[in-house]
Amino acid sequence: MSPKKQKDNQARLPTDIILDSVADGVFTVDSEWRTTSFNRAAEEITGVSRKDAIGRPCCEVFRAEICEGECALRQAIETGKPVINKTVHILDVEGNRVPISVSAAALKDARGKTIGGVETFRDLSVVEELRKELASKHTFQDIISKNHLLRQIFDILPRIAESDSTVLIEGPSGSGKELFARAIHHLGPRRDGPLVTVNCGALPDSLLESELFGHVQGAFTDAKRDRIGRFALAEGGTLFLDEIGDISPALQVRLLRVLQEKKYEPLGSSETVEADVRIVAATNHSLEELVSEGRFREDLYYRVNVVNITLPPLSQRKEDIPLLVDHFITRLKRLRGKEVTGISPEALTILMNHDFPGNVRELENAIEHAFVLCGEGTLLPEHLPEKLRPRVPLPIVGAKLDDLEANFIVQALTHNNWNRKKTAQDLGIHKTTLWRKMKRLGIKNPGSPTK
């Protein structure tokens, strides 16, 4: 070691030298909120040098979005309770927004008097990048799935969208049929036109006919003025007919004519209107069965069922549950501003063992219910709706959690060209820990092994 470095180390406290060996950023403050120590990792993450940080108010050095309001350090000092892994953003010295995980605690002297505080923080930039990259691989036009059946649909959906053919989407309620209709519209040539939705099962036959085709004044008792229908509103775009299997035989005849001739008349009018509209229909019934039962016209069935997309229920794509849970938690965090960090293995196990007759919609409602009951931290079994909770504890579904963890680690390894040391640093774990995880999860370097 050079004489200069020896002198520098002698001038510094042993605790400073120890803190410099820690991978997380660490700084301490006194009772006046002045920065009293600032380790090497804190310098690297914030871009502020130790020399510039020491003696300055911590809010001038550590520019976090919570400094003015919900300061983690102030909260820890005032309550006497530590703050653990609060996810926030800071601005580094160049003005870049950096995601970090913050923990804070009060510092006390030998008599128990509070003399300041300590805050540790971890740069989540790489983790956030990997999360986004991993999420993008399982996301298509707001549809989230890693299920092989849905991935096959993802592959052909752009070609379906580019055509102007009528599409029938079949699948149980809550399975995401409207998301696929929206994707078809936005991927197709009519994307700049309107997307208009009609729930055919929500209206009685008389109102539905007027809703679809419009009416002229005096067409019926309450028709006080002319009204344009959904076909006219969707002109140049897409009309999504949800639950088409619920429409009456009489209305099926009118709809058949529109599909055959691209023309219709508003109620009470003798004037024919051209319909430049693409039809996407959806049903939670099997139209083929309805045809065999005589409840749906066969000729209309063939007009509607030009291109068929069949969506599996959530019970047949349970590998998507962890992805969907993570998506719903992220969205609710953004909407509600609550610091919910994730879901516990026990709570996820309960969800993985539920059949979800309400499909994705039921899962979303369950997560929102848990989000309301959870103050902050992790969603636990007691936060889930009571009807989902089993009377006896379930064995934790390790396979599904392991699958997510393996995907995440492989993404990190690939990002670092399978360099285990650098990957471990990025993930904030020891190289030996990473090696053990790789061995347990069966992760092997596809090329030559790298130390």
N, C-alpha and C positions, 0 to 999 in steps of 0.2 A: 504494500500500500504506500502511496506517495506521502511525503511529509504533510502536504496540504490537506489530503483526505483524512490523515490521522488527526490533525488539528481540528478539522471540521467536526469529526465524530466525537472528539473529546469535549468540544464546546456544546454539543447537543445532549439532551437528557437521554438516558437509556430507554425510557418509554417511547421517545420519538423514533429511535432506531428500530425498536420492536414494531411500532405502528407502520413504519415504511415497508416492513416485510409482509403486511396484510394486503390482500388483493382488493379489498373494498376500500372506498374512500372513507376517511375518518377525520372529523374535526371536533374540537371542544370549545366551549365558551365559558366565560366567567359569569358572575351574577349581574354584570352590566351588559351582557350579550356581546362582549368583545371576543373575537376569535383568539384562542390561546394556543392551539396546536392545529396542524394541517398536514396530513401525511402525503406521501408521494402519489398514491392512487387518487387522492382528492385533487391534486395538482393536474393529473392527467385527464380526469373526467371533466373538471370545470375549466381547465385552461388557465387557472389563476395560480401564480407562484406562491410558495409558502411565505416568502418575504413580503409580498403584497397583501397576503391574507391576514397575517398575525397583527393583532391590535385593532383591526377594523370590525365594525358591527357585522354580525354573521349574515344579515339580510343583504349587505352590499357585496358579499363574497359569494354566498350560496344563493343564487337568484332563482328560487323555486316559486311555482305558482301558488303555493300555500303560505308563503311568508307573510302576506298581509292579513290573512284570515285564519285558516286552520293550521297554524305552524305546529309541526309535529314535536319540535323541541320544547316549545312553550307549553304544549299540552302535557308532555311528559313531566316537566318541572312542576307545573301547577297542580297536577293530579297525583303526582308521585308514582304513576303507573307507566311502564314503558310502552312505547308505540312500536309495533312490529310490522315490518314489510308493507308499508304504505306506498302505493304506486303513485308517483307524481312526475312532473316534468320540470326541468331546470333550463335556464339559458346559460350556455357556456360563454367564454370570454369573446367568442366571435359571433354571438347572437343565435347560435344553433339551438333548436329545441331538443333536449336529450331526455329520453325516458329513464327513470331510475326507480329503485326500490329503497325506501328510507326506513330506518329504525332509530329510535331516540330514547334516551334515559337521562334521569337526573344524576348529577355527581354530588356526593355528600362527603363531608369530612368525618374524622374519627368520632365526633360527638353526634353525628346524624344530621347536621345542619346542611342544607342545600347550598352548594357553593358555585353551581354552574350546571352544565349539561354536556352530553356527548351524543353525536349523531354519526351513524354509519350509513353509507349509501352504495348501491351497486348499479353500474351502468347496464341497462337492459336493451341497449341499441341492437346488439347482435341477436339477442333472444327475440326481440320484437320483429326484427327482419326475418328471422327463421320462422316465426309464427305466421307472419304474413305470407311467406313463400309456401309454407305447408298448407295454409288455408286456401291459397289460390289454386293449389293442385286439386282441391276437393270442392271448388266453387265454380258454378257456371250460371251467369245471369241471375245472381241472388239465390240459386238453388244449391244447397249444400249436400253432398253425398260422396261416399267412396264405394257405394254398392255397385257391383258389376253390372246389374241390370240397368240402373240409372246412368252409369257411365256409358253404356252402349247407346242410350237415348241421347246423351250429351253429344256423342260423336255424329249422330245423324241429324240432330236438331237444326243446325245451320242450313242443311240441304232442304229440310222440310220447310223452313222459314222462307227460303228464297223462292219457292214455288208459290202459286196463288191458290193451291188446292185447299178444299175444306178438310179440317182436321177434327177428329174425334178423340178426346182424352178421357179414358176410363180409369177409375180408381176410387177407393173408398173416401168418404168425407174426411176432410182434414189432411189429405195426403199431398196437397200442394198443386192441384190442377190449375188454379189461377196463375201460379208462378210460371208454369210451363206455357200457358196461353200468352202471358206477358212477354216471355222470352221469344216465342214465335213471332209476335208482333214487332218487337224491337230489333230482331235479327233480320227481318224481311224488308222488301222494297217499300212497304207501306209504313215504315217506322216514323215518317214525318207526319202521317195522318193520325186521327184520333183512335184510341182504343176504348171501346164502350162495352160495359158489362151489364148483362141482364140475368138476374136469378129467376129462372122460369118456375121454380118451385115455390117462390115466395109470394106470388100474386095469383088471384083467381083468374079464370080463363078470360072473362070479359075485360078486366083491367089489363091483362097481359097483351091482348090483341091490340088495344089502344097504345100500350107502352111500346110495342114493337113497331107498329105501322103509323101511329099518329091518327088524328081525327080532324074533321072539319067542324065548324060551329054548327050545332043542331044535330049532330050525328046520333046523339042520345040525350037523355034528360039533363044531365049535368054538363054537357058539352057547351059551355058558355062562349068559348072562342076556339079558333084553330089551334092545334097543338102538333108539333112535329114529333115523330117517333124516334126510337133508337136507331133504326136503319138509316134515317136521314142524318142523325147526329154522327153516325159512324162513316159517313160518305168519304171515300178515299182512304179509309183505314180498315180497322178490324172490329167485328162484332163478336163478343164472347158470350155465347149462350150457355150459361151454367145450369146444370140439372135439366137438360133437354128432355130426359126421359119422363119428366112429370107433366109435359104439355098434353092437352086433350086431343082426341082424334080430329076434331073440327079444325083446331089451330094447326095441327100437323099438315092438313091439306093446304092451307095458306102458305105455310113455310116451305112446303115442297115446291110450290109454284115459284117462289122467290129464288130458290136454289136452281130450278130448271131454267127459268126465263130471265132471271135477274131483274124482275119487275114486280111491283105491288101497287095496290091502291090504298090510301088512307081510309079509315072508317068514314062512311058517309059521302065519299067522293067517288066520282066516275073517272077521275083523271089518273092515268097510269104514270107511275114514277119509276125511273131507272134506278137500280141499286148497284152502285160500284163499291161493293163491300166484300171483304173476305170473312168467311164464317169459321170460327173455332168453337166447337161445342164440347161440353163435358157432361159426364154423368157418373153417379155413384152406383148405378144399376148396370146390369148387362143388357144392352139394347137387343142383343141377339135373343136373349131369353124373353124379353118383352115382345119381340116380334113373334116368337113361337107361341106366346100366350095370347096373341091377338091384341095387345095393348099398344103396339107401336107399328106404324105402317112400314111394310117391307121396302117399298120404293123409296121412302124418306130415309130409312136406315142406310140404304146403299148410296144415297146422295150425301149423307152426312159422313159415312164411314169410308171416305176416300183414302185418307191416311190415318192410321190408328196408333195411338200411344197408350199403353197400359202401364199404370203406375202401381208398384207393389205397396202393400200396407207397411207401416213402420215395424210391425212384428216380424216382417221378412227382411228387414234391413237394419237390424239392431246395431251393426257396426257403425251406423251413422249417429247413434244416440250421443256418444261423447262429443262429436263434432258439433251437433246441433245444440247441445247444452252449452258448450263454450261460446258458440255464436250468440245464443240468447242472453247469456250473462254479459258478454261484451256490449251488446246493444243496450241492455237495461242499465248497465253502468254509465253509459254515455247519456241516456235519457234521464236517469234519476240522480246521477252524481254520487252514488254510494260506492264505498270502497269494498266491494265483494271480490275476493281474490280468486274464487273458483268453487269447486264442489268436492266434498270429501269422498274418499273411496266407498264408504259405507252408503252414502246417499246415491252415488252413481250406481252401485250394485242394485239398490232397490229399483231404480229406473230401468236398468238392464233386464231385470226380471219381470217387469210389467209388460203386458201384451199391447197396451195402448190402443183400445178400440177407437179412440178419437184421433189416433195417428199424431202427426206432427203438431197439430193444433192443441191436442191434449197435453203433449210434452211442453209446449211453449207456455200453456196456462199453469202447469205444475211448477215450472221454473219461476214464473212471475209471482206465484203464490209464495214460493220459498224466498224470493227476493224481498217481498214485503215483510216477512217475519224475521229475516236475518238483518241484524243491525249493520254489521260489517264483518269482514273476514271470510270464512268458508261456509257454504251452504251445507247444512247438516241434515240427517234424516228427520229430526223433529221439525224442520222448516218445511218439509214436503207436505202436500195434502194428506189428511189422515187416511183416506181410502187407499192410498198407495203404500202406506207403511205396513210391513208384515208384523204378525204377532210375535214371531220369533226371529232373532237376527239371522240374516242370510250370509253364507260364505262370500267373502269379497271377490268380485269378478276381476281377478288379476290379469287374465288374458287380454281383456279389452284395454285396461290401463297400460299393460306392457306393450301392446300394439302401438298406442299413441306415443309412449316414451321411446320405443325403438325408432319410429318414424322421425321423431324430433332429433334424436341423437345422430341418425344417419344423415339428416339434413345438415347438422352442424359439422360432422366429419367430412362430408362432401364439400362444404363451403371452405374447409381448411385443407383440402387435398389429403384427407385421412391422416393428418398430423395430430396424434393423440394429445400431445402436450399443449398445442395451441387450442385445440378443441376444448380441452378441460378448462383452460384459462377463460375461454369465451363463455363457457357454461357455468363458471364459478365453482367448479368442483376440482378435487385433486385428481391427478392423472391415474392413480391407482384405483380411485372410485370409478372413474370412467371405464377403465379396463375391466373391473368387476361387473359393471353394468353391461358392457359389450358381451362378456362371457355368458352372463345370465340370460340375456336376450338373444343370444346366438348371432350377434352382428359380426360379420367378417369383412375384411378389406377385399374388394373384388380384384384389386391389383396386388402389387408387391407390398408386404407389410411395412408400415412406417412407424418408427419409434416416436 
